[in-house]
Amino acid sequence: MVAAGWRPGFSTDYDAVLFGKYLDIKTIINLSNIDYAYDKDPKRFPDAKKITHIAWKDFRKIVGNKWDPGMNAPFDPIASRLAEEEKIEVAIMNGKKLKNLENYLAGKQFKGTIIHN
């Protein structure tokens, strides 16, 4: 399934996790404009470290618990909480790099971040 935001006041991340919950989907691919999630904002902190794999509990410490429209986070904190509760894995990768997405779907090495329980 391919989906996007549909209701004002909700993030597209949250909408994707809701679909996952109700359709019993266990993996969500979040195509964004970044190759990886980082431990802090790489635009502000040159020493930011890319994350390839991280547990939800650790990821949620990075993004916090509050979401605001227009927030700059790799995956919305409210969606992250629900994804953790539902045991949904999220793969974050750059949506402009289609070969990379193809590699992920084929189970090959890819650039991106996996968030899981």
C-alpha positions in Angstrom: 0.0 0.0 0.0 1.2 3.5 -0.7 -0.4 6.3 1.3 0.0 9.9 2.4 -1.5 12.3 4.9 -5.3 12.7 4.7 -6.4 14.6 7.7 -5.3 18.1 8.9 -3.7 18.0 12.3 -2.2 14.6 11.9 1.3 13.9 10.6 1.8 11.6 7.6 3.9 9.4 9.9 1.0 9.0 12.3 -1.4 8.2 9.4 1.0 5.5 8.1 1.2 3.9 11.6 -2.6 4.0 11.9 -2.9 2.2 8.6 -0.3 -0.3 9.8 -2.2 -0.9 13.0 -5.6 -1.4 11.4 -4.2 -3.5 8.5 -1.8 -5.5 10.6 1.2 -4.3 8.7 4.5 -4.8 10.5 6.8 -2.7 8.3 6.5 0.9 7.1 8.9 2.5 4.7 9.3 6.2 5.3 10.6 7.9 2.2 12.0 11.3 3.1 14.7 13.7 2.0 17.4 12.2 4.3 19.5 9.1 3.9 19.6 8.3 7.6 18.2 9.4 11.0 20.9 10.9 13.2 21.4 11.1 17.0 21.0 14.9 16.7 20.4 17.5 14.0 23.3 17.2 11.5 22.6 20.7 10.2 23.4 22.1 13.6 25.9 19.6 15.0 28.8 18.5 12.8 29.5 15.6 15.1 26.0 14.1 14.6 26.2 10.3 14.1 24.1 8.5 11.5 21.9 5.7 12.8 21.5 2.5 10.9 19.6 0.5 13.5 17.9 1.6 16.7 15.3 0.4 19.1 12.1 2.4 19.5 12.9 3.2 23.2 16.2 4.8 22.2 14.8 6.5 19.1 12.0 8.1 21.3 14.7 9.5 23.6 16.0 11.4 20.6 12.7 12.8 19.2 10.9 13.3 22.5 7.2 13.0 23.1 5.6 16.1 21.6 4.7 16.7 18.0 4.0 20.1 16.4 3.0 20.6 12.7 6.1 21.4 10.7 8.4 19.7 13.2 11.7 18.6 11.8 12.1 15.1 13.1 12.9 11.9 11.1 9.7 10.3 12.4 7.0 12.0 14.4 7.2 11.3 18.2 3.5 10.4 18.5 3.7 8.1 15.5 6.9 6.6 17.1 5.0 5.9 20.3 2.2 4.1 18.5 4.7 2.2 16.2 6.5 1.0 19.3 3.3 -0.1 21.0 2.2 -2.0 17.8 5.6 -3.5 17.2 5.8 -1.9 13.8 9.3 -1.6 12.2 10.0 1.6 10.3 12.7 2.0 7.6 13.7 5.6 6.9 15.5 6.4 3.6 15.8 9.0 0.9 12.8 8.8 -1.5 14.8 10.3 -4.4 17.1 7.3 -4.5 15.0 4.7 -6.1 17.8 2.1 -6.5 18.3 2.3 -2.8 14.6 1.6 -2.2 14.9 -1.3 -4.7 17.8 -2.7 -2.7 15.8 -2.5 0.5 12.8 -4.3 -1.0 15.1 -7.0 -2.4 16.7 -7.6 1.0 20.1 -6.1 -0.2 22.3 -3.6 1.6 20.8 -0.1 1.5 21.4 3.3 3.0 18.8 4.1 5.7 17.7 3.7 9.3 15.7 0.8 10.7 13.7 1.4 13.9 12.4 -1.6 15.7 11.4 -3.1 19.0 
